[in-house]
């Protein structure tokens, strides 16, 4: 029942996005075959809780697959909010609460990963504000959890989603979005096994190199932010 509710909600978000937003989605040429046949979704440039609007780019068949198999680590500060947290839990039935403390929550999340899992993660672990920094005034950086997931999976395909940002649609702290805006995203599809082989064989160094590579993509490859007007 939870999966059906999740699918209906995801489909509703997709339809809403099609109706009220103009999506511009950029794929490498030639476009990969079955681009949504992936094990890991890495979302870079986290700017808004309205980012499910990007589901406009995904087919309904993939949304159904997500409701059955996706595992999402979610920040406790978001999931503990009465309305927003409940909505995200209904949207993704297998979302896991992750704290920023050095506790067992991350290891528990990793242990849930199995051969059927699809993992979706925003590896910055926090949201960019209008000034380009997080709410504590620090630079947005990729954290090491995504490297742990890539290592745990070992193979399959990774979909890197490079967001153009949604501050022109909705800014943190403001609930009602601005409609009829353009939303942009650039996609990359990467074979995880080949990706891992492109880095050092020494585990600690490889983890650092993965973080540095994703940070470079975050800094250089995201579509430029659109005007808020």
LINCORUR-V792403 format. One record per helix or strand of 2 or more residues. SS is the DSSP state (H for helix, E for strand). FROM is the first residue (numbers start at 1). TO is the last residue. Records with the same first field share a line. If there is no record, write none. Layout:
SS->FROM-TO, FROM-TO
//
This chain:
H->2-20, 51-57, 60-69, 76-79, 82-91, 105-111, 145-153, 192-197, 203-220
E->21-26, 40-44, 70-75, 95-98, 118-121, 157-163, 181-191
//
